[in-house]
Amino acid sequence: MKKHLRILSLGAGVQSSTLALMIERGEIPNVDAAIFANVKGEPKKVEDWLAYLRTQITKFPIYEVTWRDLRQDILDASKGEYHRFTAPFFTKNRTTGKKGMLRRVCTADYKVKPVVQKIRELLGLQKREKRKEGTTVELLMGISKDEATRMKINPLKYITNIYPLIDKSLSRTDCLNWITKQGYPTPPRSACTFCPFHSAHEWQELKKDKKEWDKVVELDKAIRSPERFNKKSGAETLTDEIYLHRSCKPIDEIDFDKTNKQQDLFYGMENECEGYCGN
């Protein structure tokens, strides 16, 4: 049983990949392991990048953890077959047109909890076993200085979130420049294909892959009818229609060239998933 760990929370996007590679090259002190939470909603390019990253990392293991299939849970919830799900999708009241948003629980359930469970396993703890007094974990987070508002104090007292990129005063652009300078390919942005916080540019990029875009459209249509959602799934008011895009229009009817891309990007950056997604 261990009492001290240093762990990288690996989102397999630009910032956390930069951290992983900086650790590999000795620019940041080594970690005991990296943990990637696979929610089964990432685009194939993220899966491919993670596979590449494994070939570059030799100093620490990369563990992959999964609680459930997020996309399938959304589809099942839309049929009333799964009642423990909620994501920050957008809502529009059929009568008044008032817009709102469902509660955000997917990050905690599908990313944070599996990572913490793996940390407990690495500490040598059994299920429900209490940790030893004095147990400490440093959790390195891939958040850069331009995302400082995403910094969080970990609610678990024995885990301290560490932000090496902010300590080094590095922005996302600085990370990209560092990666290019070292001769690595550019990592993709890590986020679910159906993430409601995508910018207009990111939606456009998704549309280039017909297979992935068809799945996004399928999911957007599936969540539309509120009557199919059980209240426990997060649709507090069943008079609201549910959408992936904040305009509350069907995703396949939106002309992203005409959307306010600057505002859309700002909205996405300010509403990232609890300091875990897209890093």
C-alpha positions as CSV (number, residue, x, y, z in Angstrom):
1,M,0.0,0.0,0.0
2,K,1.3,3.4,-1.0
3,K,0.8,6.7,0.8
4,H,2.1,9.1,-1.8
5,L,1.4,9.3,-5.6
6,R,2.0,11.8,-8.4
7,I,-0.5,11.3,-11.2
8,L,-1.1,13.0,-14.6
9,S,-4.8,13.4,-15.5
10,L,-4.5,12.7,-19.2
11,G,-7.2,14.1,-21.5
12,A,-5.1,13.4,-24.6
13,G,-5.6,16.9,-25.9
14,V,-3.1,19.6,-26.5
15,Q,-2.3,20.7,-22.9
16,S,-2.2,17.3,-21.1
17,S,-0.3,15.8,-24.0
18,T,2.3,18.6,-23.7
19,L,2.5,17.8,-20.0
20,A,3.1,14.1,-20.7
21,L,5.8,14.8,-23.3
22,M,7.5,17.4,-21.0
23,I,7.6,14.8,-18.3
24,E,9.1,12.3,-20.7
25,R,11.8,14.8,-21.7
26,G,12.6,15.7,-18.1
27,E,11.2,19.3,-18.2
28,I,8.7,18.4,-15.5
29,P,9.3,16.0,-12.6
30,N,8.2,12.5,-13.3
31,V,4.9,11.0,-12.3
32,D,3.9,7.5,-11.1
33,A,1.3,7.2,-13.9
34,A,-1.1,8.9,-16.2
35,I,-4.8,8.1,-16.3
36,F,-7.0,8.6,-19.3
37,A,-10.8,8.4,-18.7
38,N,-12.4,7.0,-21.9
39,V,-16.1,7.9,-21.9
40,K,-16.6,6.3,-25.3
41,G,-17.5,9.6,-26.9
42,E,-14.2,10.8,-28.3
43,P,-13.5,11.1,-32.0
44,K,-11.3,8.5,-33.7
45,K,-8.4,11.1,-34.0
46,V,-8.2,11.3,-30.2
47,E,-8.0,7.5,-30.0
48,D,-5.3,7.5,-32.7
49,W,-3.4,10.2,-30.9
50,L,-3.5,8.3,-27.6
51,A,-2.1,5.3,-29.3
52,Y,0.7,7.4,-30.7
53,L,1.4,9.0,-27.3
54,R,1.9,5.6,-25.8
55,T,4.7,5.0,-28.3
56,Q,6.5,8.2,-27.1
57,I,6.1,7.7,-23.3
58,T,8.6,5.4,-21.6
59,K,9.0,6.8,-18.1
60,F,5.5,6.1,-16.7
61,P,2.5,3.9,-17.5
62,I,-0.7,5.2,-19.1
63,Y,-3.8,3.7,-17.7
64,E,-7.2,3.8,-19.5
65,V,-10.3,3.7,-17.4
66,T,-14.0,3.6,-18.4
67,W,-17.1,3.6,-16.2
68,R,-19.8,3.4,-18.9
69,D,-20.4,4.2,-22.5
70,L,-21.6,7.8,-22.4
71,R,-23.1,8.0,-25.9
72,Q,-25.0,4.8,-25.4
73,D,-26.3,6.0,-22.1
74,I,-27.6,9.2,-23.7
75,L,-29.4,7.2,-26.4
76,D,-30.8,4.8,-23.8
77,A,-32.0,7.8,-21.7
78,S,-33.8,9.2,-24.7
79,K,-35.8,6.0,-24.8
80,G,-36.5,6.1,-21.1
81,E,-34.4,3.0,-20.6
82,Y,-31.6,4.6,-18.4
83,H,-32.4,6.9,-15.6
84,R,-29.1,7.9,-14.1
85,F,-27.9,10.3,-16.7
86,T,-27.7,14.0,-17.3
87,A,-25.5,16.2,-19.5
88,P,-25.4,20.0,-20.1
89,F,-27.6,19.9,-23.2
90,F,-29.7,23.0,-24.1
91,T,-33.4,23.3,-23.6
92,K,-36.2,25.4,-25.1
93,N,-39.7,25.6,-23.7
94,R,-42.2,24.7,-26.3
95,T,-44.7,27.3,-25.1
96,T,-42.6,30.3,-24.1
97,G,-39.5,29.7,-26.1
98,K,-37.3,30.3,-23.0
99,K,-33.9,28.6,-23.2
100,G,-32.1,26.8,-20.5
101,M,-29.6,24.1,-19.8
102,L,-29.7,20.7,-18.1
103,R,-27.4,19.9,-15.1
104,R,-23.8,18.9,-15.8
105,V,-23.1,15.6,-14.2
106,C,-21.4,13.7,-17.0
107,T,-17.9,14.9,-16.2
108,A,-18.2,13.8,-12.5
109,D,-19.6,10.4,-13.3
110,Y,-17.7,9.5,-16.5
111,K,-14.3,11.2,-15.9
112,V,-13.6,12.3,-12.4
113,K,-15.0,9.2,-10.5
114,P,-13.2,6.6,-12.7
115,V,-9.9,8.5,-12.3
116,V,-10.3,8.7,-8.5
117,Q,-11.2,5.0,-8.4
118,K,-8.0,4.2,-10.3
119,I,-6.0,6.4,-8.0
120,R,-7.4,4.5,-5.0
121,E,-6.4,1.2,-6.8
122,L,-2.8,2.5,-7.3
123,L,-2.7,3.4,-3.6
124,G,-3.5,-0.2,-2.9
125,L,-7.0,0.5,-1.4
126,Q,-9.9,-1.9,-1.7
127,K,-13.4,-0.8,-2.4
128,R,-14.7,1.3,0.6
129,E,-11.3,0.8,2.4
130,K,-10.2,3.9,4.3
131,R,-6.9,5.4,3.2
132,K,-4.0,5.6,5.7
133,E,-3.5,8.8,7.6
134,G,-1.0,11.1,5.7
135,T,-1.9,9.7,2.3
136,T,-1.3,12.4,-0.4
137,V,-1.8,12.5,-4.2
138,E,-0.6,15.2,-6.5
139,L,-2.9,15.3,-9.6
140,L,-1.3,17.1,-12.5
141,M,-3.9,18.9,-14.7
142,G,-3.5,20.0,-18.3
143,I,-4.8,23.5,-17.9
144,S,-2.8,26.5,-19.4
145,K,-2.7,30.1,-18.3
146,D,-5.4,31.2,-20.8
147,E,-7.8,28.8,-19.0
148,A,-6.9,29.8,-15.5
149,T,-10.7,30.1,-14.6
150,R,-10.9,26.3,-14.9
151,M,-8.5,25.8,-12.0
152,K,-10.2,23.9,-9.2
153,I,-9.5,22.8,-5.6
154,N,-10.0,19.1,-5.5
155,P,-12.9,18.2,-3.1
156,L,-11.0,15.2,-1.9
157,K,-8.6,16.5,0.9
158,Y,-5.9,14.0,0.2
159,I,-5.7,15.0,-3.6
160,T,-4.1,18.3,-4.6
161,N,-4.6,19.5,-8.1
162,I,-1.3,20.7,-9.6
163,Y,-1.1,23.0,-12.7
164,P,2.5,22.9,-14.1
165,L,1.6,24.7,-17.4
166,I,0.3,27.7,-15.4
167,D,3.3,27.5,-13.1
168,K,5.4,27.8,-16.3
169,S,3.1,30.6,-17.6
170,L,2.4,28.6,-20.8
171,S,-0.7,29.2,-22.9
172,R,-2.3,26.7,-25.3
173,T,-0.4,28.4,-28.2
174,D,2.8,28.0,-26.2
175,C,2.1,24.3,-25.9
176,L,1.5,24.0,-29.6
177,N,4.7,25.8,-30.3
178,W,6.6,23.6,-27.9
179,I,5.2,20.4,-29.5
180,T,6.1,21.6,-33.0
181,K,9.6,22.6,-31.9
182,Q,10.2,19.2,-30.5
183,G,9.1,17.5,-33.7
184,Y,5.9,16.0,-32.5
185,P,2.7,16.0,-34.6
186,T,-0.1,18.3,-33.4
187,P,-2.5,16.7,-30.9
188,P,-6.3,17.0,-31.5
189,R,-8.6,18.8,-29.1
190,S,-10.0,16.2,-26.8
191,A,-13.7,16.4,-26.3
192,C,-16.8,14.2,-27.0
193,T,-18.1,14.5,-30.6
194,F,-21.4,15.6,-29.1
195,C,-20.1,18.0,-26.5
196,P,-22.5,21.0,-26.3
197,F,-19.5,23.4,-25.7
198,H,-18.0,23.0,-29.2
199,S,-17.2,26.2,-31.0
200,A,-18.6,26.8,-34.5
201,H,-15.2,25.8,-35.9
202,E,-15.2,22.5,-34.0
203,W,-18.7,21.6,-35.3
204,Q,-17.5,22.4,-38.8
205,E,-14.5,20.1,-38.4
206,L,-16.7,17.3,-37.2
207,K,-18.9,17.6,-40.3
208,K,-15.9,16.7,-42.4
209,D,-16.1,13.2,-41.1
210,K,-19.5,12.0,-42.4
211,K,-19.5,8.8,-40.2
212,E,-19.0,10.8,-37.0
213,W,-21.2,13.7,-38.1
214,D,-24.1,11.2,-38.8
215,K,-23.8,9.9,-35.3
216,V,-23.9,13.4,-33.9
217,V,-27.1,14.2,-35.9
218,E,-28.6,10.9,-34.8
219,L,-28.0,11.7,-31.1
220,D,-29.3,15.3,-31.5
221,K,-32.5,13.9,-32.9
222,A,-32.8,11.2,-30.3
223,I,-32.7,13.7,-27.4
224,R,-35.2,16.1,-28.9
225,S,-38.5,14.7,-27.5
226,P,-38.6,15.4,-23.8
227,E,-41.5,12.9,-23.2
228,R,-39.0,10.1,-23.8
229,F,-36.8,11.3,-20.9
230,N,-37.5,10.1,-17.4
231,K,-37.3,13.0,-14.9
232,K,-34.5,11.3,-13.1
233,S,-32.3,11.5,-16.2
234,G,-32.0,15.3,-15.7
235,A,-34.9,16.7,-17.9
236,E,-36.5,18.5,-14.9
237,T,-39.3,20.0,-17.1
238,L,-40.8,17.7,-19.7
239,T,-42.2,20.7,-21.6
240,D,-38.7,21.6,-22.9
241,E,-37.2,20.4,-26.1
242,I,-33.6,19.3,-25.8
243,Y,-30.7,20.2,-28.3
244,L,-27.0,19.8,-28.6
245,H,-26.4,23.4,-29.9
246,R,-27.0,26.5,-27.8
247,S,-29.1,28.0,-30.6
248,C,-31.7,25.4,-29.8
249,K,-32.0,24.4,-33.4
250,P,-31.4,20.9,-35.0
251,I,-27.7,20.5,-35.4
252,D,-28.0,19.5,-39.1
253,E,-29.9,22.7,-39.9
254,I,-27.3,25.2,-38.6
255,D,-25.0,27.2,-40.9
256,F,-21.9,27.4,-38.8
257,D,-20.4,29.9,-41.3
258,K,-23.0,32.4,-40.2
259,T,-22.7,31.9,-36.4
260,N,-20.7,34.3,-34.3
261,K,-17.5,32.2,-34.1
262,Q,-15.7,34.5,-31.7
263,Q,-18.6,34.5,-29.2
264,D,-19.1,30.8,-29.7
265,L,-15.4,30.0,-29.0
266,F,-15.4,32.2,-25.9
267,Y,-18.6,30.5,-24.7
268,G,-16.9,27.1,-25.1
269,M,-13.7,28.0,-23.3
270,E,-15.6,29.5,-20.4
271,N,-17.8,26.5,-20.0
272,E,-15.3,23.6,-20.2
273,C,-16.2,20.5,-18.2
274,E,-15.0,21.2,-14.6
275,G,-11.3,21.4,-15.5
276,Y,-11.2,17.9,-16.9
277,C,-12.5,17.9,-20.5
278,G,-10.7,19.1,-23.6
279,N,-7.2,19.3,-22.1
